[in-house]
């Protein structure tokens, strides 16, 4: 076997190793992307609403505590299947 044939075999072997390495790397990255996509889907507000939670907004701002509601202004309660307007009737927590 001459030097040219040996070197061609070495190049083919190295090419195969590189291709296998890249395939493993791409597979790993693909699995990470799929896992992140599942996390994003679970955290999607629409999916959270489907679990029975609601979003409360007043003047377009998300309200995270009842104490932050202004009694003089109506607020919106968003459900998975729609929304309604409401008004705070007392300040008791």
C-alpha positions in Angstrom: 0.0 0.0 0.0 1.5 3.3 -1.0 1.7 6.5 1.1 -1.1 8.1 -0.8 -3.5 5.3 -0.1 -2.6 5.2 3.6 -3.2 9.0 3.9 -6.5 8.7 2.1 -7.6 6.0 4.5 -6.5 8.2 7.5 -8.5 11.1 6.0 -11.6 8.9 5.6 -11.2 7.6 9.2 -10.8 11.1 10.6 -13.8 12.3 8.5 -15.9 9.5 10.0 -14.9 10.4 13.5 -15.7 14.1 13.0 -19.1 13.3 11.5 -20.0 11.0 14.4 -18.9 13.7 16.9 -21.1 16.3 15.2 -24.0 14.0 15.0 -23.8 13.4 18.8 -23.4 17.1 19.4 -26.5 17.9 17.3 -28.5 15.2 19.0 -27.6 16.6 22.4 -28.5 20.1 21.4 -31.7 18.9 19.8 -32.7 17.2 23.1 -31.9 20.4 25.1 -34.1 22.4 22.7 -37.0 20.0 23.1 -36.7 20.1 26.9 -36.7 23.9 26.8 -39.7 24.0 24.5 -41.6 21.8 27.0 -40.7 24.2 29.8 -41.8 27.2 27.8 -45.1 25.5 26.9 -45.8 24.7 30.6 -45.1 28.3 31.6 -47.2 29.8 28.8 -49.9 31.9 30.5 -52.7 30.3 28.4 -51.7 26.9 29.7 -51.6 28.2 33.3 -55.1 29.6 32.8 -56.4 26.3 31.6 -55.3 24.8 35.0 -57.8 27.1 36.7 -55.7 30.2 37.5 -56.7 33.7 36.6 -54.9 36.9 35.7 -56.0 40.2 37.2 -55.2 43.5 35.5 -56.1 47.0 36.4 -55.2 49.8 34.0 -53.4 47.3 31.9 -51.0 46.3 34.7 -50.9 42.8 36.2 -52.0 42.8 39.8 -50.2 40.3 42.0 -51.8 41.2 45.4 -55.3 42.3 46.4 -53.8 45.2 48.4 -52.6 46.7 45.1 -56.1 47.0 43.6 -57.5 50.5 43.5 -61.0 50.4 44.9 -62.1 53.3 42.6 -61.2 51.6 39.4 -62.7 48.4 37.8 -60.3 45.6 37.0 -60.3 42.7 34.6 -60.2 39.1 35.5 -58.9 36.8 32.7 -59.9 33.1 32.7 -58.9 30.5 30.1 -62.3 30.9 28.3 -62.8 34.7 28.6 -62.6 37.7 30.9 -64.9 39.8 33.0 -64.8 43.3 34.6 -65.0 43.5 38.4 -64.9 46.1 41.2 -63.3 45.7 44.6 -66.1 46.2 47.2 -64.0 46.2 50.4 -60.5 46.6 51.6 -60.5 43.6 53.9 -57.8 41.1 53.2 
